[in-house]
């Protein structure tokens, strides 16, 4: 009997020894997890009331758990969505910077364009009537091309201005020689002598430098804002890899499965997960920073030597000097043309009644900018100056915002992991989730970029396969940075070779430095009739043209009017 009793006692003692552990397991409720899970909007039908064996789990530790297979799948998808939202929210600042500043900057240009087009056209039609209307297409064509240039059209600014200047010379040549009849072929011959004649003196060369640089800087700056906006919008919409999604689930919601829904990830743990998931975005940072630096340089140009106001203020006097110079040299200009193109045929008796001496004796006094032709012109110009100065304040604001956006992509993991709703913070590195339990996270933090993730302990990253989409954005930034650098130096990257050839050699139909610049003077002096559809055209280039056009076109039309008498 003693032996029998002993035999019975042994199994009972073994049973009793195992009871405390089983009783402890059954005592662990999933109530807290159920509450947190339901707060996410999920059905409580998926979740058990007490922990269950975790052999079915594919991501979280396969220990006793509050997660079913359905819960793990749903929480995994939830972690992906939350990560995508985090990246988008964290990059919100840089995206809104480019979106809002581009919109504001562009609106200023549009306002300048609309004011120029409407007020100048109305004033010249009212003041000069048929004389302006008969020649207005020369200016309208120029204005159209300027708008097309600003909006990114395939326009060679220098060649377009050369063509405008040649056409204007043809018109004025006929007015100063009314006693002759000129065929189209003859007038084409006249335009070919533009380079040699230099009828407008040195003014065109000086204005060419000012106006082209201002146009190029303005257009390129707006293009830069557009590229920055598009890249930021695209990069902020991430598509996490399967390895990233697993790491996100493990970091954000495996605490739920372990019955610790209130325990947040350790800060360094979060950094490694984010560096792995955002490795390609970090590689964008180098090119992004170079792009921002180039934008800041062009912004300085817009505030300084390339700004439109510095071109606008002296235009009135300069244009007056140019027209006066042509009037004073009209006899020599005509003589050289007659020598090169042949003696023109006399005009009918009615036209020849207006003798050449009468026209040549007409003198134009230098235009005084303080004596504006009409009140309308003065008011228009003053309004343009107010708008432009407002724009300059906008450029200053943009510069400050651009500076804050540097290194935004490499610091994205740090920004996300600083969020109190994401991690336990740096001061609580003992009571945080380390991927397995509530304890300190020991692995070292990875460096930034794709190649540095080869040993990332949290995310499986294939460093041999860079993200093609991110590489496309890097290339877009590289191209734009090159344009900005050229604009900073006053060069139009799209037509740099053409400009160098025409201004340097003067070969073919190209022009010499002294003459080509004159066209730029009139680039800014054209005001076509208002067309409602034109409101959609950009105004940066036109704003330049508009402000210049106020004083210059007045002088030109006055000159034409006096010559016709």
C-alpha positions as CSV (number, residue, x, y, z in Angstrom):
1,X,0.0,0.0,0.0
2,X,2.7,2.6,0.7
3,X,4.2,1.9,-2.7
4,X,0.8,2.3,-4.3
5,X,0.2,5.5,-2.5
6,X,3.6,6.8,-3.5
7,X,2.9,5.9,-7.1
8,X,-0.3,7.9,-7.0
9,X,1.3,10.9,-5.3
10,X,4.0,11.2,-7.9
11,X,1.8,11.9,-10.9
12,X,-0.4,14.1,-8.8
13,X,2.6,16.1,-7.8
14,X,3.6,16.4,-11.5
15,X,0.2,17.7,-12.3
16,X,0.2,20.1,-9.4
17,X,3.6,21.4,-10.5
18,X,2.2,22.2,-14.0
19,X,-0.9,23.9,-12.9
20,X,0.5,27.2,-11.9
21,X,1.9,27.8,-15.4
22,X,-1.4,26.9,-17.1
23,X,-3.4,28.9,-14.6
24,X,-1.2,31.9,-15.3
25,X,-1.8,31.6,-19.1
26,X,-5.5,31.4,-18.7
27,X,-5.5,34.4,-16.4
28,X,-4.0,36.7,-19.1
29,X,-6.9,38.4,-20.7
30,X,-7.0,40.0,-24.2
31,X,-9.4,42.7,-22.9
32,X,-7.0,45.6,-23.3
33,X,-6.1,44.4,-26.8
34,X,-9.7,44.0,-27.7
35,X,-10.3,47.6,-26.7
36,X,-7.4,49.0,-28.7
37,X,-8.2,46.7,-31.7
38,X,-11.9,47.9,-31.7
39,X,-10.7,51.5,-31.5
40,X,-9.0,51.0,-34.9
41,X,-12.5,50.2,-36.4
42,X,-12.0,46.5,-36.6
43,X,-14.6,43.9,-35.7
44,X,-14.1,42.3,-32.3
45,X,-15.3,39.0,-33.7
46,X,-11.7,38.4,-34.9
47,X,-10.1,38.6,-31.5
48,X,-10.2,36.0,-28.7
49,X,-11.0,36.9,-25.1
50,X,-7.9,35.2,-23.8
51,X,-4.5,34.4,-25.2
52,X,-4.1,31.4,-27.5
53,X,-1.2,29.5,-28.9
54,X,0.7,31.5,-31.6
55,X,1.9,28.8,-34.0
56,X,-0.2,30.3,-36.7
57,X,1.5,33.7,-36.7
58,X,3.7,34.5,-39.7
59,X,5.3,37.8,-38.6
60,X,4.9,38.2,-34.8
61,X,6.6,36.0,-32.3
62,X,4.9,32.5,-32.2
63,X,4.2,32.6,-28.5
64,X,0.9,32.9,-26.6
65,X,-0.9,35.6,-28.4
66,X,-4.1,37.7,-28.6
67,X,-3.9,37.7,-32.5
68,X,-5.6,35.3,-34.8
69,X,-4.5,34.9,-38.4
70,X,-7.2,37.3,-39.6
71,X,-6.0,39.9,-37.0
72,X,-2.4,39.7,-38.2
73,X,-3.4,40.2,-41.8
74,X,-5.6,43.2,-41.0
75,X,-3.0,44.8,-38.7
76,X,-0.3,44.2,-41.3
77,X,-2.4,46.1,-43.9
78,X,-3.1,48.8,-41.2
79,X,0.6,49.3,-40.6
80,X,1.2,49.8,-44.3
81,X,-1.5,52.4,-44.5
82,X,-0.3,54.2,-41.4
83,X,3.3,54.2,-42.8
84,X,2.2,55.7,-46.1
85,X,0.2,58.4,-44.2
86,X,3.1,59.1,-41.9
87,X,5.5,59.8,-44.9
88,X,2.9,62.0,-46.6
89,X,2.2,64.0,-43.4
90,X,5.8,64.3,-42.5
91,X,6.7,65.6,-46.0
92,X,3.6,67.9,-46.0
93,X,5.7,71.0,-45.2
94,X,8.0,70.7,-48.2
95,X,5.1,69.8,-50.5
96,X,3.0,72.8,-49.5
97,X,6.0,75.1,-49.7
98,X,6.4,74.3,-53.4
99,X,2.7,74.2,-54.2
100,X,1.7,77.4,-52.4
101,X,4.8,79.4,-53.4
102,X,4.6,78.3,-57.1
103,X,1.0,79.4,-57.1
104,X,1.7,82.8,-55.5
105,X,4.7,83.5,-57.7
106,X,2.8,82.5,-60.8
107,X,-0.2,84.7,-59.9
108,X,2.1,87.7,-59.6
109,X,3.4,87.1,-63.1
110,X,-0.1,86.6,-64.5
111,X,-1.3,89.8,-62.9
112,X,1.6,91.7,-64.4
113,X,0.9,90.2,-67.8
114,X,-2.8,91.0,-67.7
115,X,-2.2,94.5,-66.6
116,X,0.3,95.0,-69.3
117,X,-1.8,93.5,-72.0
118,X,-5.0,95.3,-71.2
119,X,-3.9,98.7,-70.0
120,X,-1.3,99.3,-72.6
121,X,-3.4,98.1,-75.5
122,X,-6.4,100.2,-74.4
123,X,-4.3,103.2,-73.9
124,X,-2.5,103.0,-77.2
125,X,-5.7,102.3,-79.2
126,X,-7.3,105.3,-77.5
127,X,-4.4,107.7,-77.8
128,X,-2.8,106.8,-81.2
129,X,-5.7,105.2,-83.0
130,X,-5.0,103.8,-86.4
131,X,-1.3,104.4,-86.4
132,X,-0.9,101.9,-83.5
133,X,-3.5,99.5,-84.8
134,X,-1.8,99.4,-88.2
135,X,1.5,98.3,-86.6
136,X,0.2,96.5,-83.6
137,X,0.7,93.0,-84.9
138,X,4.5,93.5,-84.7
139,X,4.2,94.0,-81.0
140,X,1.5,91.4,-80.5
141,X,3.5,88.7,-82.2
142,X,6.4,89.6,-79.9
143,X,4.2,89.5,-76.8
144,X,2.8,86.1,-77.8
145,X,6.3,84.7,-78.2
146,X,7.4,86.1,-74.9
147,X,4.4,84.4,-73.2
148,X,5.2,81.2,-75.0
149,X,8.8,81.4,-73.9
150,X,7.8,81.9,-70.2
151,X,5.5,78.9,-70.3
152,X,8.3,76.7,-71.5
153,X,7.6,76.9,-75.2
154,X,10.4,76.0,-77.7
155,X,11.3,79.7,-78.3
156,X,14.9,80.9,-79.0
157,X,14.7,84.2,-77.2
158,X,17.5,85.8,-79.0
159,X,16.4,84.8,-82.5
160,X,12.9,85.8,-81.8
161,X,14.0,89.3,-80.6
162,X,16.2,89.6,-83.7
163,X,13.2,89.0,-85.9
164,X,11.2,91.5,-84.0
165,X,13.8,94.2,-84.3
166,X,14.2,93.6,-88.1
167,X,10.5,93.9,-88.6
168,X,10.4,97.1,-86.6
169,X,13.2,98.5,-88.6
170,X,11.3,97.8,-91.8
171,X,8.3,99.7,-90.6
172,X,10.3,102.7,-89.5
173,X,12.3,102.7,-92.6
174,X,9.2,103.1,-94.7
175,X,8.0,105.9,-92.5
176,X,11.2,107.9,-92.8
177,X,11.2,107.4,-96.5
178,X,7.6,108.0,-97.5
179,X,8.6,109.3,-101.0
180,X,9.6,105.8,-102.0
181,X,7.7,102.6,-102.7
182,X,9.3,99.5,-101.1
183,X,8.5,96.0,-102.2
184,X,8.6,93.0,-99.8
185,X,11.9,91.8,-101.4
186,X,13.4,95.3,-100.8
187,X,12.3,95.4,-97.2
188,X,13.8,91.9,-96.6
189,X,17.0,93.3,-98.0
190,X,16.7,96.2,-95.5
191,X,16.4,93.9,-92.6
192,X,19.6,92.1,-93.6
193,X,21.5,95.3,-93.1
194,X,20.4,95.6,-89.5
195,X,23.7,94.4,-88.1
196,X,25.7,96.7,-90.2
197,X,23.5,99.8,-89.8
198,X,23.2,99.8,-86.0
199,X,20.5,102.4,-86.3
200,X,19.8,102.3,-82.5
201,X,23.3,102.8,-81.3
202,X,24.6,100.9,-78.2
203,X,21.3,100.9,-76.3
204,X,20.2,97.5,-77.7
205,X,23.4,95.7,-76.6
206,X,23.0,96.9,-73.0
207,X,19.3,96.1,-72.9
208,X,19.9,92.7,-74.4
209,X,22.0,91.7,-71.4
210,X,19.5,93.0,-68.9
211,X,16.3,91.8,-70.4
212,X,17.5,88.3,-71.4
213,X,18.9,87.6,-68.0
214,X,15.7,88.7,-66.3
215,X,13.5,86.6,-68.6
216,X,15.7,83.5,-68.3
217,X,16.0,83.8,-64.5
218,X,12.2,84.3,-64.0
219,X,11.2,81.5,-66.3
220,X,13.8,79.0,-64.9
221,X,12.8,79.9,-61.3
222,X,9.2,79.2,-61.9
223,X,10.1,75.9,-63.7
224,X,12.2,75.0,-60.6
225,X,9.2,75.6,-58.3
226,X,7.2,73.3,-60.6
227,X,9.9,70.5,-60.6
228,X,10.3,70.7,-56.8
229,X,6.5,70.5,-56.4
230,X,6.2,67.5,-58.7
231,X,9.2,65.6,-57.2
232,X,8.0,66.2,-53.6
233,X,4.5,65.0,-54.4
234,X,5.7,61.9,-56.1
235,X,8.3,60.9,-53.5
236,X,5.9,61.4,-50.6
237,X,3.7,58.7,-52.1
238,X,5.6,55.6,-51.1
239,X,5.0,52.0,-52.0
240,X,6.5,49.8,-49.3
241,X,8.1,46.6,-50.2
242,X,7.0,43.2,-48.7
243,X,10.0,43.3,-46.5
244,X,9.2,46.8,-45.3
245,X,5.6,45.8,-44.6
246,X,6.7,42.9,-42.5
247,X,9.0,45.2,-40.5
248,X,6.3,47.7,-40.0
249,X,3.8,45.1,-38.8
250,X,6.4,43.8,-36.4
251,X,7.2,47.2,-35.0
252,X,3.7,48.8,-34.8
253,X,1.3,45.9,-34.1
254,X,3.1,42.9,-32.8
255,X,2.9,44.5,-29.3
256,X,-0.9,44.0,-29.7
257,X,-0.4,40.3,-30.4
258,X,1.8,40.1,-27.3
259,X,-0.9,41.7,-25.2
260,X,1.0,45.0,-24.9
261,X,-1.1,47.4,-27.0
262,X,0.0,50.5,-25.1
263,X,3.8,49.8,-25.4
264,X,5.4,51.9,-28.2
265,X,8.4,50.9,-30.3
266,X,11.9,52.0,-29.1
267,X,13.2,55.1,-30.9
268,X,16.3,53.4,-32.4
269,X,14.2,50.4,-33.4
270,X,11.9,52.8,-35.3
271,X,14.9,54.4,-37.0
272,X,16.3,51.2,-38.4
273,X,12.8,50.2,-39.7
274,X,12.3,53.6,-41.3
275,X,15.9,53.8,-42.8
276,X,15.2,50.4,-44.4
277,X,11.8,51.3,-45.7
278,X,13.0,54.8,-46.9
279,X,16.4,53.9,-48.1
280,X,15.8,55.0,-51.7
281,X,14.2,58.3,-50.6
282,X,17.4,59.0,-48.6
283,X,19.4,58.6,-51.8
284,X,17.4,61.5,-53.3
285,X,18.8,63.8,-50.7
286,X,22.1,64.7,-52.3
287,X,20.5,65.8,-55.6
288,X,17.7,67.5,-53.8
289,X,20.1,69.6,-51.7
290,X,22.0,70.7,-54.9
291,X,18.7,71.6,-56.5
292,X,17.7,73.7,-53.4
293,X,21.1,75.5,-53.5
294,X,20.6,76.3,-57.2
295,X,17.1,77.6,-56.5
296,X,18.5,79.9,-53.8
297,X,21.1,81.3,-56.2
298,X,18.5,82.2,-58.9
299,X,16.3,83.7,-56.2
300,X,19.2,86.0,-55.3
301,X,19.4,87.0,-58.9
302,X,15.8,87.8,-59.0
303,X,16.2,90.0,-56.0
304,X,19.4,91.6,-57.3
305,X,20.9,92.3,-60.7
306,X,18.5,90.2,-62.8
307,X,15.3,91.5,-61.2
308,X,12.7,93.0,-63.5
309,X,12.4,96.4,-61.8
310,X,16.1,97.1,-62.4
311,X,15.4,96.5,-66.1
312,X,12.2,98.5,-66.1
313,X,13.2,101.8,-64.5
314,X,15.8,102.9,-67.2
315,X,13.9,101.5,-70.1
316,X,11.9,104.7,-70.9
317,X,15.0,106.8,-71.3
318,X,17.0,104.1,-73.1
319,X,14.3,103.5,-75.6
320,X,13.9,107.2,-76.2
321,X,17.6,107.5,-76.8
322,X,17.5,104.5,-79.3
323,X,14.7,106.0,-81.3
324,X,16.3,109.5,-81.3
325,X,19.5,107.9,-82.5
326,X,17.8,106.3,-85.5
327,X,16.0,109.5,-86.3
328,X,19.3,111.5,-86.2
329,X,21.0,109.0,-88.4
330,X,18.1,108.4,-90.8
331,X,19.8,109.9,-93.8
332,X,23.0,107.9,-93.3
333,X,20.9,104.7,-92.7
334,X,18.9,105.3,-95.9
335,X,22.0,106.1,-98.0
336,X,23.6,102.8,-96.9
337,X,20.5,100.8,-97.6
338,X,20.1,102.4,-101.0
339,X,23.7,101.6,-101.8
340,X,23.4,98.0,-100.7
341,X,19.8,97.2,-101.9
342,X,19.5,99.6,-104.8
343,X,17.6,102.7,-105.5
344,X,13.9,102.2,-104.6
345,X,11.1,103.2,-107.0
346,X,9.4,106.6,-106.3
347,X,6.0,106.4,-104.6
348,X,2.8,107.7,-106.2
349,X,2.4,111.4,-106.3
350,X,0.2,111.5,-103.2
351,X,2.9,110.0,-101.0
352,X,5.8,111.8,-102.5
353,X,4.1,115.1,-101.7
354,X,5.5,114.5,-98.2
355,X,9.1,115.3,-98.8
356,X,12.1,113.6,-97.2
357,X,13.6,116.8,-95.8
358,X,10.4,117.5,-93.9
359,X,10.6,114.1,-92.3
360,X,14.3,114.2,-91.6
361,X,14.0,117.6,-89.9
362,X,11.6,116.2,-87.3
363,X,13.3,116.1,-84.0
364,X,12.4,114.1,-80.9
365,X,13.4,115.4,-77.5
366,X,14.7,112.8,-75.0
367,X,11.9,111.2,-73.1
368,X,11.7,112.3,-69.5
369,X,10.4,109.5,-67.4
370,X,8.7,112.0,-65.1
371,X,6.7,113.4,-67.9
372,X,4.6,110.4,-68.9
373,X,2.6,110.5,-72.1
374,X,-0.7,110.0,-70.4
375,X,-2.0,109.6,-66.9
376,X,-3.1,106.1,-67.8
377,X,0.5,105.1,-68.6
378,X,1.8,106.5,-65.4
379,X,-0.8,104.8,-63.3
380,X,-0.2,101.5,-65.1
381,X,3.5,101.6,-64.6
382,X,3.1,102.5,-60.9
383,X,0.7,99.6,-60.4
384,X,3.2,97.3,-62.1
385,X,5.9,98.5,-59.7
386,X,3.7,97.8,-56.7
387,X,3.0,94.2,-58.0
388,X,6.6,93.6,-58.7
389,X,7.8,94.8,-55.2
390,X,5.2,92.5,-53.7
391,X,6.7,89.7,-55.8
392,X,10.1,90.5,-54.4
393,X,8.8,90.0,-50.9
394,X,7.4,86.7,-52.2
395,X,10.9,85.7,-53.4
396,X,12.4,86.4,-50.0
397,X,9.7,84.3,-48.4
398,X,10.4,81.4,-50.8
399,X,14.1,81.6,-50.1
400,X,13.5,81.1,-46.3
401,X,11.1,78.1,-47.0
402,X,13.6,76.5,-49.4
403,X,16.4,76.6,-46.8
404,X,14.2,74.7,-44.4
405,X,13.5,72.0,-47.0
406,X,17.2,70.9,-47.3
407,X,18.0,67.4,-46.2
408,X,14.3,66.7,-45.9
409,X,14.5,63.2,-47.3
410,X,17.5,61.9,-45.3
411,X,15.9,63.2,-42.1
412,X,12.5,61.7,-42.8
413,X,13.1,58.7,-40.6
414,X,14.2,60.9,-37.7
415,X,11.2,63.2,-38.2
416,X,8.8,60.2,-38.2
417,X,10.4,58.5,-35.2
418,X,10.2,61.7,-33.1
419,X,6.4,61.6,-33.3
420,X,5.1,60.7,-29.9
421,X,2.3,58.7,-31.5
422,X,4.8,56.4,-33.1
423,X,7.6,55.7,-30.6
424,X,8.2,55.7,-26.9
425,X,10.8,58.5,-27.4
426,X,14.5,58.7,-26.6
427,X,14.0,59.1,-22.9
428,X,12.2,55.8,-22.4
429,X,14.5,53.3,-24.0
430,X,13.9,50.6,-21.4
431,X,10.1,50.5,-21.4
432,X,9.6,50.2,-25.1
433,X,9.0,47.5,-27.7
434,X,12.2,46.2,-29.3
435,X,10.5,43.8,-31.8
436,X,10.4,40.8,-29.4
437,X,9.5,42.1,-26.0
438,X,9.3,45.2,-23.8
439,X,13.0,45.9,-23.3
440,X,16.0,48.0,-24.5
441,X,16.8,47.9,-28.3
442,X,20.4,46.9,-28.7
443,X,21.4,46.8,-32.4
444,X,23.2,49.8,-33.9
445,X,21.5,52.4,-36.0
446,X,22.1,52.1,-39.8
447,X,23.5,54.9,-41.9
448,X,21.4,56.6,-44.6
449,X,20.9,55.4,-48.1
450,X,20.3,52.1,-49.9
451,X,23.8,50.7,-49.8
452,X,24.0,51.1,-46.0
453,X,21.0,48.8,-45.5
454,X,22.9,45.6,-46.3
455,X,23.1,44.7,-42.7
456,X,19.8,46.3,-41.5
457,X,18.6,43.9,-38.7
458,X,14.9,44.9,-39.2
459,X,14.2,45.2,-42.9
460,X,15.2,42.9,-45.8
461,X,16.5,45.4,-48.4
462,X,17.8,44.4,-51.8
463,X,20.6,46.9,-52.2
464,X,21.3,45.6,-55.8
465,X,17.9,46.9,-57.1
466,X,17.5,50.7,-56.7
467,X,14.0,52.0,-57.0
468,X,13.6,53.0,-60.6
469,X,10.9,55.6,-59.7
470,X,13.2,57.4,-57.3
471,X,16.0,57.3,-59.8
472,X,13.8,59.1,-62.3
473,X,13.2,61.8,-59.7
474,X,16.9,62.2,-59.1
475,X,17.4,62.6,-62.9
476,X,14.6,65.3,-63.0
477,X,16.3,67.2,-60.2
478,X,19.7,66.9,-61.9
479,X,18.4,68.3,-65.2
480,X,16.6,71.2,-63.4
481,X,19.7,72.0,-61.3
482,X,21.7,72.3,-64.5
483,X,19.1,74.8,-65.9
484,X,19.2,76.8,-62.7
485,X,22.9,77.1,-62.8
486,X,22.8,78.3,-66.4
487,X,20.1,80.8,-65.5
488,X,22.2,82.1,-62.6
489,X,24.9,82.9,-65.1
490,X,22.4,84.5,-67.5
491,X,22.4,81.6,-70.0
492,X,19.4,79.9,-71.4
493,X,20.3,76.2,-71.3
494,X,17.8,75.2,-74.0
495,X,19.5,77.5,-76.6
496,X,22.9,78.1,-75.1
497,X,24.8,76.9,-78.2
498,X,22.7,78.9,-80.6
499,X,23.1,82.1,-78.5
500,X,26.8,81.6,-78.3
501,X,27.1,81.1,-82.0
502,X,25.0,84.0,-83.1
503,X,26.5,86.5,-80.7
504,X,30.0,85.3,-81.1
505,X,30.5,84.8,-84.8
506,X,27.7,86.9,-86.4
507,X,27.6,84.3,-89.2
508,X,24.6,83.6,-91.3
509,X,21.5,85.4,-90.1
510,X,23.0,85.8,-86.7
511,X,23.6,89.2,-85.4
512,X,26.5,91.2,-84.0
513,X,26.6,92.0,-80.3
514,X,25.9,95.7,-80.9
515,X,22.7,95.1,-82.8
516,X,21.0,92.0,-81.5
517,X,20.5,93.5,-78.1
518,X,18.1,96.0,-79.5
519,X,15.4,93.4,-79.9
520,X,15.4,92.7,-76.3
521,X,14.6,96.3,-75.7
522,X,11.3,95.8,-77.5
523,X,10.8,92.4,-76.0
524,X,9.5,94.2,-73.1
525,X,7.5,96.7,-75.0
526,X,4.6,95.0,-76.5
527,X,0.9,95.1,-75.6
528,X,-1.5,93.1,-77.7
529,X,-5.3,93.2,-77.4
530,X,-6.8,91.4,-74.5
531,X,-8.0,87.9,-75.1
532,X,-9.8,86.1,-72.2
533,X,-8.0,82.9,-73.1
534,X,-4.7,84.5,-72.6
535,X,-5.2,84.6,-68.8
536,X,-3.9,81.0,-68.8
537,X,-0.6,82.1,-70.2
538,X,2.2,82.7,-67.7
539,X,3.2,86.2,-66.9
540,X,6.7,86.0,-65.8
541,X,8.2,86.9,-69.1
542,X,5.4,89.2,-69.9
543,X,5.6,91.0,-66.7
544,X,9.1,92.0,-67.7
545,X,7.9,92.9,-71.1
546,X,5.0,94.7,-69.7
547,X,6.9,97.0,-67.5
548,X,9.4,97.8,-70.2
549,X,6.6,98.3,-72.7
550,X,5.0,101.1,-70.9
551,X,7.6,103.7,-71.6
552,X,9.2,102.2,-74.7
553,X,6.2,101.6,-76.8
554,X,4.9,105.1,-76.1
555,X,8.2,106.5,-77.5
556,X,8.1,104.2,-80.5
557,X,4.6,105.1,-81.5
558,X,5.2,108.7,-80.9
559,X,8.1,108.5,-83.2
560,X,6.1,106.7,-85.9
561,X,3.3,109.2,-85.6
562,X,5.6,112.2,-85.9
563,X,7.3,110.6,-88.9
564,X,4.0,110.0,-90.7
565,X,3.1,113.6,-90.5
